[in-house]
Amino acid sequence: MGRKDHYYNKAKQEGYRSRAAYKLKQLDRLEGLIGPGNTVVDLGAAPGGWMQVAAEMAGEGGTVIGVDRQRIDPLEDDHGARVETVRGDMTEEDTRDEVVDIAGEADRAAKAASPERASGHADVVVSDLAPNMTGEYGLDHARSVHLARQAFRTALELLDSGGDVAVKVFEGQDLDDLRDEMEEEFEYVRTTSPDASREESSEVYLVAKGRLTAPVREGDRLTVEIVDEGSEGDGVAKVEDYTLFVPGASESEKVEIAVTDVKPRFGFAERVD
């Protein structure tokens, strides 16, 4: 039995709306995308197979927002998660605004339950969007990159600091440029192909982890004041409430630094003065 028949039959047996559900399961197993209580936005969600998986993983206290131009039938089992659907095109402002409003409500509820949660709207954005196929590979590839880039830019509007995104794209010459764009905004990006993808498919997924909302990037040079000392003895500087650890610097010093590593909520720098 080929992969196509295996995952098609498995979906029927286990109650998933599409064989694609197993692609998200495998992506999550590989990259740890969705956690309990997460807010997940699923772009191109119809018929709802990825929403089913996201609801299972987010569970009680989680929120899943499915977006598609087609109608999505309500889930039979939401696993305690709040599940919403938006019928529309994510390239249109009205649709994006509706998604942002729903995600914002979920975020406010999460912050009420957990005040230390960082401000933001969503924890994870996933996209299984694919273009209408023309049979001309170069054109299909270019269209898939366009859709993936739209999903990526939507994710930048929605994601909390440290959030993750996974987007589908067909392999080809424009893939590296898109990956480079994503690497500028996330801690790291990986290209992976789930086993559940069709054998004949050229699709891969770009999985970007750790949304960077820091006001600095690796290689930046600036002058900072050391305002505290960390538990390891490093100096602590603040740049717009973002924390930088600076070895060899003492409290009250003003030092010139070069940023060496940027994480979602803190970074590291070295003295260059």
PyMOL commands that set and color helices and strands:
alter all, ss='L'
color gray80, all
select helices_A, chain A and resi 3-14+21-31+49-58+93-113+137-158+175-183
alter helices_A, ss='H'
color red, helices_A
select strands_A, chain A and resi 39-43+63-68+82-87+122-127+159-170+186-192+203-211+221-229+235-239+242-246+254-262+266-271
alter strands_A, ss='S'
color yellow, strands_A
deselect
rebuild
show_as cartoon
